[in-house]
Amino acid sequence: MRSGILVLSLGAALFLAGCGDDRPSVSATANAAPAPLPVAKPPLPPAPEPVDTGLLVSGPIIVEHQVDVTAQREGVLQKVFFDAPARVKAGTVLAQMDDRQIAANLEAARAKSRSIADDLNNWKAEAGVLEADYVRAQHLWDLGLISQEQLQHAQYKAESDQWDIKRVQELLNNAHEEERSLELELDKTKITAPFDGVIARRYVREGQAVTKGERLFWVTAEAPLLMRFTLPEKYFGQLHTAQVFPVSSPDAPGEKHNARVKEISPVVDPASGTFEVMVELTGDRGSLRPGMTANVRIDHP
């Protein structure tokens, strides 16, 4: 009986101890304050975009002198002296066509001219003789030794010879013009550079038969570099000659250039409402070359 009471007493003590441990824990948990939620910050306003202060105009870089050199007559290309990308001066012979036939014709024409010139000298000498005969006939007429018909005959012969001299003189002039024509044809067999520049392309080869007007070389100048573009009519009157604008090119990143207004169209195209402007690049051209694309920034009026 005593042992049973002891067991019950120990159990009650343990139960009370357990209840005492749980009560403070529940109370602490109930009294704990909830963690504060983070406060959301209002979004920052977007940064203002930079205001566009001008018009960006794009176009190719050009030069004033840029042509296809063509054949001025048909023939066989005998020799090519220069090829791309050679730099040449104005008048430099780029190629030579076969000129043997024209050279022979020219020599024949010169011989003909010399023959006519000799014939003209002969007529002039004969005219001197007839003029002397006419003077002598006048003296004889004054002395009454010849008839009037004989005097007139001497006069007409002298006058006729003067007309023959004029005829032969015109034949000589015609022969000289034929010489000149053949000399021009001979010059056409020499393909020359029309201006100082660089050979950008060669279209033909030696021994090739070409026709009149066929392209032989593409020759282009290297300076000055120009740009031609159109602007809306609202810019008309706002630009003036020698005004400078910045220039850049996507083909030459990092390079900055300037262009000076060279020409401004005096009228506005009524169909498009635009007018044409041409600018010339100034200073060192850097890596810019004809044919590249460039951008010009024009300030708003």
Secondary structure, DSSP 8 states (H G I E B T S, - for coil): -HHHHHHHHHHHHHHHHHHHHHHHHHHHHHH----------------------EEEEEEEEEES-EEEEE-SS-EEEEEE---TT-EE-TT-EEEEE--HHHHHHHHHHHHHHHHHHHHHHHHHHHHHHHHHHHHHHHHHHHTT-S-HHHHHHHHHHHHHHHHHHHHHHHHHHHHHHHHHHHHHHHHHTEEE-SSSEEEEEE---TT-EE-TT-EEEEEE---SEEEEEEEEGGGTTT--TT-EEEEE-TTSTT--EEEEEEEE-SS-BTTTTEEEEEEEEES--TT--TT-EEEEEEE--
